[in-house]
Amino acid sequence: MGIIAAMNDVLPHSLRTEREYCSTSDAAQRLGVSLGTVQQMVESGLLEAWKTAGGHRRIKVVSVEDYLRRRTSGSSSHGNGQLQVLVAEDDHLMQRLYSHTFTTWGLPIALRFVENGFEGLLEIGRQMPDLLISDLVMPGLDGFAMIAKLRSDSRLADMDIVVITGLSQEDIDAQGGLPEDVTVYGKPVPFKELKGYIQARIAQLQRHGRALA
């Protein structure tokens, strides 16, 4: 038995709990985000937490540490000479299909995934991708709300957005539509067209002097 495990065995339950959980404000400080953002992260399932009898959240420390590790690994590819692509897709089978297909292309692409609009906004806030590929129907914050938020920020005007959805144009219009500069493809994912789009984006960046290798 390791020393830490042995110490945990003799610690009172209340002290073990303090080691395992932290307050909302502690989590916000560790993550560098606001209290409201931490609360949203808990509600969306990004962080594991429970509530005390007094209604205060206690957040599992290991979930905060795991999130920080994912954030660090996700940002480590920044500036490494690859096209930064973020895919917002909650279907894990589709995520694997994207990853496998992109790998077979042999293009300089750094691929990241999020599962809803809220995660997408957080990830883009940390590291803006060159291209966002998004579904529209996702749990929590959907693609419509995420894209509307992104296009309301002038700092993100240069980020390309491609929507891939099973919704018809009538369905999209009924939800308020999408900005005119958003490219929309129907499902199943048209990987041939998507590859051409990405190749054109890579060529555009190379013409502007950004080395992609």
Sine and cosine of phi, psi and omega as CSV:
sin_phi,cos_phi,sin_psi,cos_psi,sin_omega,cos_omega
0.00,0.00,0.73,-0.68,-0.01,-1.00
-0.95,0.32,0.27,-0.96,-0.04,-1.00
-0.89,0.46,-0.69,0.72,-0.02,-1.00
-0.90,0.44,-0.68,0.73,0.01,-1.00
-0.89,0.46,-0.65,0.76,0.01,-1.00
-0.90,0.43,-0.64,0.77,0.03,-1.00
-0.90,0.44,-0.66,0.75,0.01,-1.00
-0.89,0.46,-0.57,0.82,-0.02,-1.00
-0.91,0.41,-0.52,0.86,-0.05,-1.00
-0.99,-0.13,-0.16,0.99,0.03,-1.00
-0.96,0.28,0.59,-0.81,0.14,-0.99
-0.86,0.51,0.44,-0.90,-0.04,-1.00
-0.84,0.55,-0.64,0.77,-0.04,-1.00
-0.88,0.47,-0.62,0.79,0.01,-1.00
-0.96,0.29,-0.60,0.80,0.06,-1.00
-0.88,0.47,-0.62,0.78,0.00,-1.00
-0.89,0.45,-0.65,0.76,0.02,-1.00
-0.90,0.44,-0.56,0.83,0.04,-1.00
-0.95,0.32,-0.51,0.86,-0.10,-0.99
-1.00,0.00,-0.42,0.91,-0.09,-1.00
-0.79,-0.61,0.43,-0.90,0.07,-1.00
-0.72,-0.69,0.24,-0.97,0.00,-1.00
-0.98,0.20,0.20,-0.98,0.04,-1.00
-0.87,0.49,-0.66,0.75,-0.01,-1.00
-0.92,0.39,-0.61,0.80,0.06,-1.00
-0.90,0.44,-0.69,0.72,0.01,-1.00
-0.89,0.45,-0.66,0.75,0.01,-1.00
-0.88,0.47,-0.65,0.76,0.01,-1.00
-0.92,0.40,-0.67,0.74,0.01,-1.00
-0.90,0.43,-0.63,0.77,-0.07,-1.00
-1.00,0.05,-0.27,0.96,-0.03,-1.00
0.95,0.30,0.56,0.83,0.00,-1.00
-0.78,-0.62,0.09,-1.00,-0.02,-1.00
-0.98,0.18,0.25,-0.97,0.06,-1.00
-0.88,0.48,-0.65,0.76,0.01,-1.00
-0.88,0.48,-0.62,0.79,0.02,-1.00
-0.91,0.41,-0.65,0.76,0.05,-1.00
-0.88,0.48,-0.68,0.74,0.02,-1.00
-0.88,0.48,-0.65,0.76,0.05,-1.00
-0.92,0.40,-0.61,0.79,0.02,-1.00
-0.90,0.43,-0.59,0.81,0.07,-1.00
-0.92,0.39,-0.73,0.69,-0.04,-1.00
-0.91,0.42,-0.51,0.86,0.00,-1.00
-1.00,0.05,-0.06,1.00,0.04,-1.00
1.00,0.00,0.08,1.00,0.02,-1.00
-0.94,0.33,-0.49,0.87,0.04,-1.00
-0.82,-0.57,0.62,-0.78,0.04,-1.00
-1.00,0.04,0.74,-0.67,-0.04,-1.00
-0.44,-0.90,0.23,-0.97,0.13,-0.99
-0.62,-0.79,0.20,-0.98,-0.01,-1.00
-0.92,-0.38,0.66,-0.75,0.06,-1.00
-0.97,0.25,0.13,-0.99,0.04,-1.00
-0.87,0.50,-0.45,0.89,0.02,-1.00
-1.00,0.07,0.04,1.00,0.05,-1.00
1.00,0.04,0.17,0.98,0.01,-1.00
-1.00,0.00,0.66,-0.75,0.02,-1.00
-0.98,0.21,0.63,-0.77,0.15,-0.99
-0.83,-0.56,0.86,-0.51,-0.16,-0.99
-0.97,-0.25,0.71,-0.70,-0.04,-1.00
-0.91,0.41,0.85,-0.53,-0.07,-1.00
-0.86,0.50,-0.64,0.77,-0.04,-1.00
-0.90,0.45,-0.52,0.86,0.03,-1.00
-0.95,0.32,-0.55,0.83,0.09,-1.00
-0.91,0.41,-0.70,0.71,-0.01,-1.00
-0.91,0.42,-0.64,0.77,0.04,-1.00
-0.89,0.46,-0.66,0.75,0.00,-1.00
-0.91,0.42,-0.65,0.76,0.04,-1.00
-0.89,0.45,-0.63,0.78,0.03,-1.00
-0.91,0.42,-0.68,0.73,0.03,-1.00
-0.89,0.45,-0.64,0.77,-0.01,-1.00
-0.91,0.42,-0.66,0.75,0.00,-1.00
-0.91,0.41,-0.69,0.72,0.00,-1.00
-0.92,0.38,-0.55,0.83,0.01,-1.00
-0.94,0.35,-0.52,0.86,-0.04,-1.00
-1.00,-0.03,-0.13,0.99,-0.07,-1.00
-0.93,0.36,-0.35,0.94,-0.01,-1.00
-1.00,0.09,-0.09,1.00,-0.04,-1.00
-0.89,0.46,0.77,-0.64,0.06,-1.00
0.98,0.21,0.23,0.97,-0.05,-1.00
-1.00,-0.08,0.32,0.95,0.06,-1.00
0.99,0.16,0.47,0.88,0.03,-1.00
-0.82,-0.58,0.47,-0.88,0.11,-0.99
-0.95,0.32,0.84,-0.54,-0.03,-1.00
-1.00,0.09,0.91,-0.42,-0.04,-1.00
-0.87,-0.50,0.80,-0.60,0.06,-1.00
-0.91,-0.40,0.80,-0.61,0.01,-1.00
-0.93,-0.37,0.84,-0.54,0.08,-1.00
-0.99,-0.16,0.97,-0.23,-0.09,-1.00
-0.44,-0.90,0.84,-0.54,-0.06,-1.00
-1.00,0.03,-0.20,0.98,0.00,-1.00
-0.99,0.10,0.90,-0.44,-0.06,-1.00
-0.92,0.40,-0.53,0.85,0.08,-1.00
-0.90,0.44,-0.64,0.77,0.04,-1.00
-0.92,0.38,-0.60,0.80,0.05,-1.00
-0.87,0.50,-0.71,0.71,0.01,-1.00
-0.91,0.42,-0.58,0.81,0.03,-1.00
-0.91,0.42,-0.69,0.72,0.07,-1.00
-0.85,0.52,-0.76,0.65,-0.07,-1.00
-0.87,0.49,-0.71,0.70,-0.01,-1.00
-0.90,0.44,-0.73,0.69,-0.06,-1.00
-0.91,0.41,-0.69,0.72,0.00,-1.00
-0.88,0.47,-0.59,0.81,0.00,-1.00
-0.90,0.43,-0.62,0.79,-0.03,-1.00
-0.93,0.37,-0.35,0.94,-0.02,-1.00
-0.95,0.30,-0.45,0.90,-0.01,-1.00
0.93,0.37,0.46,0.89,0.01,-1.00
-0.99,-0.12,0.41,-0.91,0.00,-1.00
-0.97,0.26,0.99,0.13,-0.07,-1.00
-0.82,-0.57,0.74,-0.68,0.16,-0.99
-0.96,-0.29,0.92,-0.39,-0.16,-0.99
-0.96,-0.27,0.73,-0.68,0.08,-1.00
-0.77,-0.64,0.40,-0.92,-0.01,-1.00
-0.79,-0.61,0.56,-0.83,0.23,-0.97
-0.73,-0.69,0.30,-0.95,-0.13,-0.99
-0.93,-0.36,-0.05,1.00,0.08,-1.00
-0.32,-0.95,0.09,-1.00,-0.06,-1.00
-0.91,0.42,-0.57,0.82,0.00,-1.00
-0.90,0.44,-0.73,0.68,0.06,-1.00
-0.87,0.49,-0.62,0.78,0.00,-1.00
-0.88,0.48,-0.71,0.71,0.00,-1.00
-0.89,0.45,-0.66,0.75,0.03,-1.00
-0.89,0.46,-0.72,0.70,-0.05,-1.00
-0.92,0.40,-0.66,0.75,0.01,-1.00
-0.93,0.38,-0.56,0.83,0.06,-1.00
-0.89,0.45,-0.53,0.85,0.02,-1.00
-0.98,0.18,-0.68,0.73,-0.04,-1.00
-0.47,-0.88,0.94,-0.33,-0.03,-1.00
-0.94,0.33,0.81,-0.59,0.04,-1.00
-0.98,0.18,0.27,-0.96,0.14,-0.99
-0.97,0.25,-0.50,0.86,-0.07,-1.00
-0.60,-0.80,0.75,-0.66,0.13,-0.99
-0.95,-0.31,0.82,-0.57,0.11,-0.99
-0.94,-0.35,0.86,-0.51,-0.14,-0.99
-0.72,-0.69,0.63,-0.77,0.26,-0.97
-0.98,0.21,0.21,-0.98,0.05,-1.00
-0.97,-0.24,-0.63,0.77,-0.04,-1.00
-1.00,-0.05,0.96,-0.27,0.01,-1.00
-0.64,-0.77,0.42,-0.91,0.01,-1.00
-0.93,0.37,0.45,-0.89,0.00,-1.00
0.96,0.29,-0.82,-0.57,0.03,-1.00
-0.98,0.18,0.88,-0.47,-0.07,-1.00
-1.00,0.10,0.01,-1.00,-0.04,-1.00
-0.91,0.42,-0.58,0.81,0.02,-1.00
-0.85,0.52,-0.76,0.65,-0.05,-1.00
-0.92,0.39,-0.64,0.77,0.01,-1.00
-0.89,0.45,-0.73,0.68,-0.04,-1.00
-0.91,0.41,-0.64,0.77,0.04,-1.00
-0.87,0.49,-0.66,0.75,0.02,-1.00
-0.91,0.42,-0.68,0.73,-0.02,-1.00
-0.90,0.43,-0.69,0.73,-0.05,-1.00
-0.97,0.26,-0.19,0.98,0.07,-1.00
-1.00,0.09,-0.11,0.99,-0.02,-1.00
-0.96,-0.28,0.92,-0.39,-0.06,-1.00
-0.89,0.45,-0.40,0.92,-0.01,-1.00
-0.94,0.35,-0.30,0.95,-0.04,-1.00
-0.96,-0.28,0.28,0.96,-0.09,-1.00
-0.90,0.44,-0.45,0.89,-0.06,-1.00
-1.00,0.07,-0.07,1.00,-0.03,-1.00
-0.99,0.15,0.83,-0.55,0.03,-1.00
-0.97,0.26,0.62,-0.78,0.03,-1.00
-0.79,-0.61,0.79,-0.61,0.10,-1.00
-0.87,-0.49,0.77,-0.63,0.05,-1.00
-0.97,-0.24,0.73,-0.68,0.11,-0.99
-0.83,-0.56,0.91,-0.42,-0.18,-0.98
-0.60,-0.80,0.42,-0.91,0.10,-0.99
-1.00,-0.01,-0.04,1.00,0.01,-1.00
-0.97,0.26,0.55,-0.84,0.09,-1.00
-0.98,0.19,0.21,-0.98,0.05,-1.00
-0.88,0.47,-0.56,0.83,0.04,-1.00
-0.90,0.43,-0.65,0.76,0.04,-1.00
-0.89,0.45,-0.66,0.75,0.00,-1.00
-0.90,0.44,-0.70,0.71,0.00,-1.00
-0.89,0.46,-0.59,0.81,-0.01,-1.00
-0.92,0.40,-0.40,0.92,0.03,-1.00
-1.00,-0.03,0.13,0.99,0.01,-1.00
0.97,-0.22,-0.03,1.00,0.05,-1.00
0.97,0.23,-0.07,-1.00,0.00,-1.00
-0.78,-0.63,0.40,-0.92,0.07,-1.00
-0.83,0.55,0.51,-0.86,-0.09,-1.00
-0.90,0.43,-0.45,0.90,-0.05,-1.00
-1.00,0.06,0.11,0.99,0.05,-1.00
-1.00,-0.03,0.81,-0.59,0.04,-1.00
-0.99,0.11,0.75,-0.66,-0.06,-1.00
-0.88,-0.47,0.79,-0.61,0.12,-0.99
-0.87,-0.50,0.51,-0.86,0.07,-1.00
-1.00,0.03,0.28,-0.96,0.10,-1.00
-1.00,-0.01,0.46,-0.89,0.04,1.00
-0.91,0.41,0.37,-0.93,-0.10,-0.99
-0.83,0.55,0.85,-0.52,0.01,-1.00
-0.99,0.11,0.99,0.15,-0.14,-0.99
-0.89,0.47,-0.50,0.87,0.01,-1.00
-0.90,0.44,-0.73,0.68,0.03,-1.00
-0.92,0.39,-0.61,0.79,-0.01,-1.00
-0.91,0.40,-0.62,0.78,0.05,-1.00
-0.89,0.46,-0.69,0.73,0.03,-1.00
-0.88,0.47,-0.65,0.76,0.02,-1.00
-0.88,0.48,-0.72,0.69,-0.03,-1.00
-0.92,0.38,-0.65,0.76,0.04,-1.00
-0.87,0.49,-0.65,0.76,0.03,-1.00
-0.91,0.42,-0.62,0.78,0.02,-1.00
-0.92,0.40,-0.65,0.76,0.04,-1.00
-0.89,0.46,-0.71,0.71,0.01,-1.00
-0.88,0.48,-0.62,0.79,0.01,-1.00
-0.89,0.45,-0.70,0.72,0.03,-1.00
-0.91,0.42,-0.61,0.79,0.02,-1.00
-0.91,0.41,-0.60,0.80,0.04,-1.00
-0.91,0.42,-0.49,0.87,-0.01,-1.00
-1.00,0.00,0.20,0.98,0.14,-0.99
1.00,-0.01,0.15,0.99,0.04,-1.00
-1.00,-0.05,0.84,-0.54,-0.04,-1.00
-0.98,0.20,0.83,-0.56,0.08,-1.00
-0.86,-0.50,0.83,-0.56,-0.05,-1.00
-0.66,-0.75,0.00,0.00,0.00,0.00
